[in-house]
Amino acid sequence: MSAVPERVIPAIVEFAYGDLAANPRRVGKPLERELAGSFSARRGSYRILYDIDDERQRVLILRVAHRADVYRTS
C-alpha cells in the first residue's frame, strides 16, 4: 500500500467536510461481510471508508486508499 498522493488530499478533505459531513448515507454505500456497519464513498480512484455515529452525530473516517487497496484487511 502507498500513501495518498498530495494532489488528491485537497479533494478528499473538501469532500469530507462538505458532502460527506452533510449527508453521509447519501454519498456512500453500506459495506458487507467483514466491513458490515461501515460505509464507502468514492472520490476519483480513491475510496473513503467511514462509520456513522448517529448518537453523537459524527462521521469517523477509517481509511482512505486507492480502490485497489482499500478493502484489503492485511
C-alpha positions as CSV (number, residue, x, y, z in Angstrom):
1,M,0.0,0.0,0.0
2,S,1.1,3.5,-0.7
3,A,0.2,6.9,0.8
4,V,-2.5,9.0,-0.8
5,P,-0.8,11.4,-3.3
6,E,-0.6,15.1,-2.2
7,R,-2.6,16.2,-5.3
8,V,-5.5,14.1,-4.1
9,I,-5.6,15.2,-0.5
10,P,-7.4,18.6,-1.1
11,A,-10.2,16.9,-2.9
12,I,-10.7,14.3,-0.2
13,V,-10.6,17.0,2.6
14,E,-13.2,19.1,0.7
15,F,-15.4,16.1,0.2
16,A,-15.1,15.1,3.9
17,Y,-16.1,18.5,5.2
18,G,-18.7,19.1,2.5
19,D,-20.9,16.3,1.1
20,L,-19.8,13.6,3.4
21,A,-20.4,15.6,6.6
22,A,-23.7,16.9,5.3
23,N,-25.3,13.6,4.3
24,P,-23.0,10.5,4.8
25,R,-25.7,7.9,3.9
26,R,-26.4,9.6,0.6
27,V,-22.9,9.9,-0.7
28,G,-21.7,6.4,0.4
29,K,-22.8,2.9,0.2
30,P,-23.1,0.4,3.1
31,L,-20.5,-2.3,3.1
32,E,-20.9,-6.0,3.7
33,R,-19.0,-9.0,5.2
34,E,-16.1,-8.1,7.4
35,L,-16.8,-4.4,6.9
36,A,-20.5,-4.5,7.6
37,G,-21.7,-1.5,9.5
38,S,-19.3,0.8,7.7
39,F,-19.7,2.8,4.5
40,S,-17.6,3.5,1.4
41,A,-17.6,6.7,-0.7
42,R,-15.8,7.3,-4.0
43,R,-13.6,10.2,-4.8
44,G,-12.0,9.5,-8.2
45,S,-9.9,6.4,-7.9
46,Y,-9.8,6.6,-4.1
47,R,-12.3,5.3,-1.6
48,I,-13.1,6.7,1.8
49,L,-14.2,4.1,4.4
50,Y,-16.2,5.5,7.3
51,D,-18.5,4.8,10.2
52,I,-21.6,6.9,11.1
53,D,-22.2,7.6,14.8
54,D,-25.8,8.8,14.8
55,E,-25.9,9.3,18.6
56,R,-23.1,11.8,18.5
57,Q,-23.8,13.0,15.0
58,R,-20.3,12.2,13.8
59,V,-18.7,10.6,10.8
60,L,-15.4,8.7,11.6
61,I,-13.1,8.2,8.6
62,L,-11.5,4.9,9.0
63,R,-9.3,4.7,5.9
64,V,-8.6,6.5,2.6
65,A,-6.8,4.5,-0.1
66,H,-6.7,3.6,-3.8
67,R,-9.7,1.4,-4.8
68,A,-7.3,-1.5,-5.5
69,D,-6.1,-1.5,-1.9
70,V,-8.8,0.0,0.3
71,Y,-10.7,-3.2,1.1
72,R,-7.7,-5.4,1.9
73,T,-7.5,-6.3,5.5
74,S,-3.8,-7.3,5.8
